[in-house]
Amino acid sequence: MPAWTFLTNHAHVLLAIARNPDARLRDVAETVGITERAAQAIVADLEQAGYLEHTRVGRRNRYTVNPAGHFRHPAEADRRIGDLLSLFTPAPSAEADQGHP
């Protein structure tokens, strides 16, 4: 494992959720390489800051990412997180945009 990475755990959690909005936090934690408790804390941070929101679907959560949210660091505050998401997540297909599976 490298001593440091370019993206924080917050960014990794956000990307994991953007890739799979129905993911369980257990799966997000495993993907990122953190504990489930750490993933829960990060999701709470992201929700409180307005980057994420969740909706209950049965016994699970479905997450929605707010791509219009701006980066928090002053050096990147003029950029939206949607720019980062577009680098690391596939673009939605035309069929998905029209509500088709």
Secondary structure, DSSP 4 states (H G I P E B T S, - for coil): --S--SS-HHHHHHHHHHH-TT--HHHHHHHHTS-HHHHHHHHHHHHHTTSEEEEEETTEEEEEE-TTPBPSSTTTTTSBHHHHHHHHSPPPPHHHHTT--
